């Protein structure tokens, strides 16, 4: 049974190595800020409250957090004096909860089951450990049997401590009693001059309090503090999501070339061809094929549709069952009816297409007048010839036909034929005379 606990999320770091005006925890992984991943996984693990630690100048971080649907308390760390000081600030902001899990706003790959294990352990101090191939500069966890007795920060560790292969994963489960007793005992007598939260382990062990270990995969603990680290986390997150969809019955010819968003929803029997980019807000129904080099964002696609190749579907697009969006087609805020076809080289924006509509190559909806967007409506079974311009607001009736190269700005009745192109004229020998005239000028 999951204990009632609060998640303390540490997000006050400046992230100077990111070399960006954007706060580190607002940099995105799979289309969501890293802090968004941390908040979501805390909620999934069962946290009833979040205590978010930020620096005084991080208004953007607090604004983002306030927009999320969860109970959240802000704690401002006036000076960045280490993780122990950050937890002290958070703990002072609440008088509730008997159990706390400390986590970080820049570890987007943390899984809910890991946090839940930290929360549900009854020890006063529960350590998160992992064993990487290369311990590098991670802190080391010293054990007595299975019991953690100390954590050595790498910069303070001697040769024997550096030889330990069990590393500190950063996150920690803590009882209220442990926080009340050991926070005042933290010292900044170390290489960094900071108050280290990992010192809780030695303080608790020496005091006879209980300590425990929860193991995690190395990627769960990955912290991002540079652009290279962000790229690594993105690659790991993408791989994790691809495997989830492959296991759920989604086909991918070249999984490594498919990019997904944190909120992507794909049904079984969907096929994703190579080089498909899926941004936020996309849902794809069963049996649909997304062909190569297609870009989707804010789109709902029904069953057994075909999209692409080289299609770009922008936010507000809804594609019906069995519809076809072909190569070099762009849509935006468009409802495409069941069985409709927009096969080639077209732009369909601010539009409603009925069932079985056919849009010829080169057709565009002229939806913007420089100030406002206007709607184009096309009835069931209408046929729009190639290279047509539909000048909104305009309605094309059911079963109507538009001749190729028509520019239509007035409503078209059901079943009518409209042709607006100019009559064809033939001027004999015009080309020969034109060339002769210009060649004479060149002499």
Buried (B, 14 or more C-beta within 10 A) or exposed (E): EEBEBBBBBBBBBEBEBBEEEEBBBBBBBBBBBBBBBBBBBBBEBBBBBBBBBBBEEBEBBBEBBEEEEBEBBBBBBEEBBBBBBBBBBBBEBBEEBEBBBBBBBBBBBBBBEBBBBBBBBEBBBBBBBBBBEEBEEBBBBBBEEEBBBBBBBBEEBEEEBEEBEBBBBBBBBBBBEBBEBBBEEBEBEBEEEBBBBBBBBBBBBEEEBBBBBBBBBBBBBBBBBBEEBBEBBBEBBBEBBBEEBEEEEBBBEEBEBBBBBBBBEBBEBBBBBBBBBBBBBBBBBBBBBBBBBBBBBBBBBBBBBBBBBBBBBBBBBBBBBBBBBBBBBBBBBBBBBBBBBBBBBBBBBBBBBBBBBBBBBBBBBBBEEEEEEBBBBBBBBBBBBBBBBBBBBBBBBBBBBBBBBBEBEEBBEEEBEBEBEEEEEEEEEEEEEEEEEEEEEEE
